[in-house]
Amino acid sequence: MKTSIIALSFISLFSSAGEYETSIGLGHEYGGVLGAQFAYKTESTKYYASLGLIGMSAGFQTTFSENSKHAYGLVAGREELESEDGFIFITYDYHLDGFADKGWVIGTGIGVTREDEGGWWLNRGETKTSTSITLNLGYKF
């Protein structure tokens, strides 16, 4: 009997733990210029991976309160135009219809990018690290 109660507790925990979400957008949170984001989301946190035309990224976001429109997080990845050796940003996003709902997302962030000196067409073997600002615009389905 005791085992059954514990098993039922775990089943209810996992069945209400979260849902999956798909988004498309522009910016580092979406893998660069244009990309798609695939996320696992609970009421106040989401973990995501993104694949874009010129890069990829992974990150997480969390809200200040339940069903807030404001979220902060961290994203890391790489894209071929300005950060072929990687990037990492602390992000802030504003969800126009709320974190839990479908709709538009506008975001920004500050972080570090690393790129080969001379760009992707002329690799001199040296890596340049610089501070950057990111802007993101997306739509959650």
C-alpha positions as CSV (number, residue, x, y, z in Angstrom):
1,M,0.0,0.0,0.0
2,K,2.8,2.4,0.9
3,T,4.6,1.7,-2.4
4,S,1.3,2.4,-4.3
5,I,0.9,5.8,-2.7
6,I,4.5,6.8,-3.5
7,A,4.2,5.6,-7.1
8,L,0.9,7.6,-7.5
9,S,2.7,10.7,-6.1
10,F,5.4,10.5,-8.7
11,I,3.0,9.9,-11.5
12,S,1.0,13.1,-10.6
13,L,4.3,15.0,-10.2
14,F,5.5,14.1,-13.7
15,S,2.2,14.5,-15.5
16,S,1.8,18.1,-14.4
17,A,5.5,19.0,-14.5
18,G,5.5,21.0,-17.7
19,E,4.8,21.3,-21.5
20,Y,6.7,21.8,-24.7
21,E,6.7,25.0,-26.7
22,T,7.9,26.0,-30.1
23,S,9.0,29.5,-31.2
24,I,10.5,31.2,-34.2
25,G,12.4,34.4,-34.2
26,L,15.5,36.5,-34.8
27,G,18.5,36.9,-32.5
28,H,20.9,34.9,-30.5
29,E,18.1,33.2,-28.5
30,Y,17.0,31.7,-31.8
31,G,20.4,30.6,-33.1
32,G,21.3,33.8,-35.0
33,V,19.7,35.6,-37.9
34,L,16.5,33.4,-38.2
35,G,15.7,30.2,-36.3
36,A,13.4,28.0,-34.3
37,Q,13.4,27.5,-30.5
38,F,12.2,24.2,-28.9
39,A,11.5,24.5,-25.2
40,Y,10.4,22.6,-22.1
41,K,8.4,25.0,-20.0
42,T,7.0,24.9,-16.5
43,E,4.9,27.7,-14.8
44,S,7.9,29.9,-14.2
45,T,10.9,28.4,-16.0
46,K,11.8,27.2,-19.5
47,Y,14.8,25.4,-20.9
48,Y,15.4,25.6,-24.6
49,A,17.6,24.7,-27.6
50,S,17.6,26.7,-30.8
51,L,18.7,26.0,-34.3
52,G,19.1,28.9,-36.8
53,L,20.2,29.4,-40.3
54,I,23.7,30.4,-39.2
55,G,24.0,29.0,-35.7
56,M,22.7,27.3,-32.6
57,S,22.1,28.0,-28.9
58,A,20.8,26.7,-25.7
59,G,19.6,28.4,-22.6
60,F,17.0,28.9,-19.9
61,Q,14.6,31.6,-18.7
62,T,12.8,32.2,-15.4
63,T,10.2,34.7,-14.3
64,F,10.1,37.1,-11.4
65,S,6.7,35.8,-10.4
66,E,4.1,33.3,-11.6
67,N,2.6,34.3,-15.0
68,S,4.7,37.4,-15.2
69,K,5.4,39.2,-18.5
70,H,9.1,39.7,-17.5
71,A,11.7,36.9,-17.7
72,Y,15.5,36.7,-17.3
73,G,17.9,34.0,-18.2
74,L,21.1,32.9,-19.8
75,V,21.9,31.8,-23.4
76,A,25.1,30.3,-24.9
77,G,25.9,29.1,-28.4
78,R,27.6,30.0,-31.6
79,E,26.8,31.6,-34.9
80,E,28.9,32.2,-38.0
81,L,28.7,36.0,-38.5
82,E,30.1,37.5,-35.2
83,S,30.7,34.6,-32.8
84,E,32.1,31.6,-34.6
85,D,33.9,30.6,-31.4
86,G,30.9,31.1,-29.2
87,F,28.8,33.5,-27.2
88,I,27.2,33.8,-23.8
89,F,24.5,36.4,-22.8
90,I,22.5,37.3,-19.7
91,T,19.1,38.0,-21.2
92,Y,15.9,39.9,-20.3
93,D,12.7,39.2,-22.3
94,Y,9.3,40.8,-22.2
95,H,6.4,38.4,-23.1
96,L,3.6,40.6,-24.4
97,D,0.8,38.1,-23.5
98,G,2.6,36.7,-20.4
99,F,5.2,34.0,-19.9
100,A,2.7,31.1,-19.9
101,D,0.8,32.2,-23.0
102,K,1.4,32.2,-26.7
103,G,2.4,35.4,-28.4
104,W,5.2,37.9,-29.1
105,V,8.4,38.1,-27.2
106,I,10.9,41.1,-27.3
107,G,14.2,40.7,-25.6
108,T,17.7,42.0,-25.1
109,G,20.9,40.9,-23.4
110,I,24.5,41.7,-22.6
111,G,27.4,39.3,-22.9
112,V,30.5,38.1,-24.6
113,T,31.2,37.0,-28.1
114,R,34.3,35.3,-29.4
115,E,35.3,35.4,-33.1
116,D,38.2,34.6,-35.3
117,E,40.3,37.6,-36.2
118,G,39.5,38.6,-39.8
119,G,36.1,37.0,-39.8
120,W,34.9,33.6,-41.2
121,W,36.4,34.3,-44.6
122,L,40.0,35.1,-43.4
123,N,41.0,33.1,-40.4
124,R,44.3,34.4,-39.0
125,G,44.4,31.9,-36.1
126,E,43.7,34.6,-33.4
127,T,40.5,34.9,-31.4
128,K,39.0,38.2,-30.5
129,T,36.7,38.5,-27.4
130,S,34.3,41.4,-27.1
131,T,31.4,42.6,-25.1
132,S,28.1,42.7,-27.1
133,I,24.4,43.5,-26.8
134,T,21.8,41.2,-28.3
135,L,18.3,42.0,-29.5
136,N,15.7,39.2,-30.0
137,L,12.2,39.2,-31.5
138,G,10.1,36.0,-31.6
139,Y,6.7,34.4,-31.6
140,K,5.7,31.5,-29.3
141,F,3.2,28.9,-30.6
